[in-house]
Amino acid sequence: MSRPSLPLLSPTKSTDNLQDGHVSPAFNHRSIQLDTLPKTATFGPNLTCTSAYMLTVSRIIGSGIFATPGNIYKSVGSVGLAVTFWIVGAAIAACGLAVSMEFRCMLPRSDGHRVAIQAMVLGFTASNCIVFVDYMLVALDMEVTAFAQRILAVGLLTAITIVHGCSLKTGIWIQNGLAWVKIGLMAFMAILGVVALSLPQSSFFENAETLSLARLFEGSRWDLVTLSTALFKVSYSFADYVNVHNVLNEVKDPVRTLKTMAPTALLTVAIFYLTLNITYFIVVPLEEIKNNGELIAALFFQRIFGASVGSTVLPILVAISAAGNVMVVTFTLVKSAQPANVRKVLTECFQARVNQ
């Protein structure tokens, strides 16, 4: 004997509170959200605090840190103003994170954008796939052609999709590993900046007069167009600090994890960004940065390791960052879309039941 179907929402939360077409004060909208939004992922929570931390760090740190600092300095005209923008950008990101955490801790559920999964994945990861292919081909000293770009980019995205689709834990393990590599590389570059103080190829003594406190803001450009553009570029470098917020169904103990992990991840990235900016200014001559803004990381590695090694190390670093970015974006977008689709189905079922 088949069991009678139960209403989507309990009577106390739906029809009993409807009087003459008006909703009574006891009608709790949030209780409906808690009933209709899934509490856990299909296969249960798989992201620990460490995995969530790596997911956030790997999403924020992309290939921009290898080019944006030079462009910022080139546009604002002084070291002091450039470093100030990175501090302000971190503060703005912290404010946005605080607001997002307030809402997500109230309703710790995954919530994706209501668009097609294919459009999301291709739209947001295609550029990183191309960046990965371009820099890997350069590192291997191979010709970069349009055909090779498309084939290898599609191959990368296909391989990542297969990994995430066939083995969830393996995909998380790989993206955690790529995130650890990113953190290690950032730390290594910061250490190189300290070591470079005693190296003859360092430009610290050449830049010492400009880096003094008295001349730190010398040459600054204060027009609103320059300042707003620089602030936009820095803010974009801190974008997606709420990456994990969209997949909270996958996180173990989401509220506690969010409160500890998210600020720590953002602080880690801010410290690395600020340290690498200072490292660039220690090693690379300021005139070279002004003339070759977005090549600042290439100039850094060439100064430390020489032209031959530097031209190979940098492309590999950028390729690793791009691959890690593709991994976490694919994971997040697909997982965040699942609850949105479930909610849409439940809403349609509820509307159909009401209309009967």
N, C-alpha and C positions, 0 to 999 in steps of 0.2 A: 504493500500500500504506500503510495507516494505521500510524502510529507507536504503539508500545506505551505505555500510560499509565504514568507514573512515580508512585511513592508520594508522598504528601503530604510526609512527612518522610523523610530518608535513613535507611537501616537502622541506622547507627551511633547515631542519635539516638532510635530507637524500639524495635523488637523485639529487636535484638541486646543491648540493655542490660537487658532484662527477664529475670530469672531467678527461677523459682518464685514469680512474683507479686510480687517485690520489685524495687525500682529500685536499680541499682548506683550507687556514688558518682560514677562517671564520667558519669552521666546529667545533662546540663546543661539545666535548665529555661529559663534565659535564652536559650540557643541556639534553643529552640523558639519563644520569643517573637519573637526576631529573624527567624525564618523565616516566622512566620505574620502578623506585623504589617507592613503595607506600609511600605517605606522612603521612598517619595516619593509625592506626590499624583498624581492621574490625569493632570493636564496639566503635571506638573513643578512644582518650587518657584517661586512667584511673589512671595513676600514678601521684600523686601530688609530690611536692618537698619533703615532709616528707616521702611519700611512697618510692620514689627513694632513699632517704637517708637510710631508713631502709633496703631496698633491698641490697644496697652496704655493709652496716655494717654487716648484717646477713650473707652475702656471704663470707666476709673476715674472720670473727670470726667463727671458727669451733671448733673442739675438740683439735686442736694442742696447743693452749695456755695453756692447762692443762698438757702438757708433754714436748713440745719443749724447754722451758727455762731450764729445768733440764738437758736435753741432751746437750744443747749448753754449759752450765757451765762445765759439766763433760768433754767435749771434749777440750775446750780452756783452762781450768785450773784456771781462775781467774774471779772475779766478774767484775772488770773494763773492761776486754776484752769482756766478755759476754754482758754487757750493751752497750758497744760501737757497737757491731754487730747489736743490735736492732735499734740503732740510724742510722747506715749506711743503714740497710735494709729499714727503713722508707724513707730515702733520695733517695734511688734507686727507690722505688715504686713511690715517688713523681715525679721523672724525667720521668718515664714511663707513669704516669698519664697525665703529661703536654703534652707529644707527642700525646697520644691518644685523649686528649681533642682538640688539634689543628685540627686534621683530622675530628673528629666527629662534631665539631662546623661548619666546612665547609660543611659537608653533614650530617645533623642530621636525619638519617634514620636508621631503624633497619637493621641489616645485620647478618645473621646466617651462620653457617658452613654448607657446602653442603654435609651433610651426613644424614642418615636416623634418624628420630626422635627417634625411638625405640632404636637404637644403642647408641645415645647420652645420653638419659635418663638413660638407664640401665648401661652404662659404667661409668658415672660420679656420680651417686647417689647410686649405689649398696653398696659401702663401707660405706657411711653414714647411710644407712638403717641398715646394720649389726651392726654398732657401736651403733645406737639407741637401737636396740633389746638387744644387749649384756648388756649394762649398765642399761637398765630398768629391765631386769631379775635379775641382781645383786642387784639393789636397792630393789626389791621385794623379795629378798632372795629365788629365784627360780633357778632351775638347768638350765644351758645353754647347750642346745643340738643342733645338726645340723638341726634337723627337726623343732624345735621351731624357730631357726634363719631364716630359709627359709620362713616358713609360715608367721611369723610376719613381716618380711622385705617386702615380697610381699604385705601383707595386708596394711602396712604403705604407700608404693608407690601407691597402688591402691586407697586408701582413699584420698591421696593428689591429684591424677590425677582426681578423681571424683569431688572433691571440686573445683579445678581450671577449670574443664570442664563444670560443671553445674552452677557455680556462680562465675564469675570473681571477683566481688567486695568482696565476702565473703573470697575467697582465699587470696586476697590482705590484707584484714583486719586481717586474722589469721597470715599471715607471718609478718605483722607489729607488731602484739602483741608478737610474739615469739622474734622478734628483740628487742622490748622494754624490754622483760625479760632478754635477753642477756646483754643489756646495764646496766640494774639494777643490775644484778649479778656481772658484772665487777666492777661497782661502789661500791657495797657492799664489795667485796673482797679487794678493795683498802682501804676502810674505816677500814676494819678489820686490815689491816696492820698498820695503824696509831694507832688504839686502842690497838693493841698487844704490843706496846712499853711499856705500863704500866702493862701488864699481866705477871704473874710469869712464864707461860708456853712459853713465847716468847724467842727466841734465840738471840735477838738483842745484849744483853750484852756479850753473849758467842761469837758472831761473830764480836763484835765491833772492836777488834784489826785488824782483816782481812779487815773490811769495811772502815778502815781509809784511807785517801788519800795517805799516804806514802806506804801502802801495797796493794793498790787497784788492781795493775797489777802483784802482786807477784804470781809466779807459772804459768804465761802465756806460752802457747805453740805457737811458731811462725812458725812452718813448714807449707809449702804451702798446703799440703793435708788437714791438720786440719782446716786451715783458710778458704779454698775454700768450704769444706764440711759444716762448720758452716754458712758461708754466704749463701749457697744454701738453707739450712734449714730455715734460717730467711726470705729469700726472698720468699720462698714458703708459709710462714705464712702470707705474705702480698699479696698473689696471688689473682686474680679475682677482683681487685679494679676497673676494667672496666666492671663490670657485667651489669650495667645499660646501658652502651654504646651500647649493642647489642639489646636493646628493646626501642630505642628512639621513635619509633612510638607510644608507649604506654604512653609516658611522655607528660604532659602538659607543653607547652612553653619549649621545650627541650634544646635550646641553653642557655637560662638564667638559667634554673634549673641545667644544667650540670656545668656551671661555678661556681655556688655557692655550690651545693650539693656535688660534687665529692671531692674537696679539704677538705671540712668540714668533710666528712665521713672518709677519709683517716687520717686526723689529729686526729679525735676521736679515731680511732683504734690504731694509733701510741702512743697516750698518755696512753691509757689503757694498751697496751702491755708493755710499759716502766714502768708504775706504778706497774703492777702486778709482773714484774721481781724483782723490788726493794722490794715489799711486801714479795715475797718468800724468799729473802735473809735475811729479817728482822726476819721472823718467824721460818724458818726451819734451823737447824744446817747445816753448809756447808759440813761437813763430810757425813751426811745422804744424801745430794743431790748428792755427788760424788758416793756414793754406790748405790743409787736408783734414777738415773737421771730422767727417764720418769714418776716416781711416785711422782714428786714434789708437785703436787696439792693435792694428797692424804695425803702426809705428812703435808701439810699446814692445811688442815681441821682437821686432827687428832690432831694436836697441839692446835688448837683453840677450837674445840668442843669435843674432845675425840674420841677414836677409834670407838665407837658404832655409834654415830651421823655422824662422818666424813665419815664412810664407806657407809652411805646412801645418804648424801648430794651430794658428788662428783659424783656418777653415775647419779643422777638426773640432775645435771648441764650439764654433758657431753651429756646425752640423749636429753636435750632441745636444746643444740647447734647443735647436729646432725639433729634433726627434722627440726629446722629452716633452716639449710643448704639444706636439701632435698626440702623443700618448695620453696625456691628462685631459686634453680637450675632447678627444674622442670618447674617453671614459665618462667624463662629466656630462657632456651633451646627451649621450644616449641614456644614461641613467636618470638624468633630470627630466627627460621626455616621457619616461614610463609613467610616473604618477599623473602627469598632465593628461595623458591618454586615458588612464584609468578613471580619473575624475570626470573627463568628458563623457565616457561611456556611462558612468553612474548617474551623471546629471541627465543624460538623455533617457535613461531608464526611468528615473524619477519623474521626469516630465511626461513620459508616455503613460506611467501609472496614474498620474494626476488627471490626465486628459481622458482616461477611460471612464 
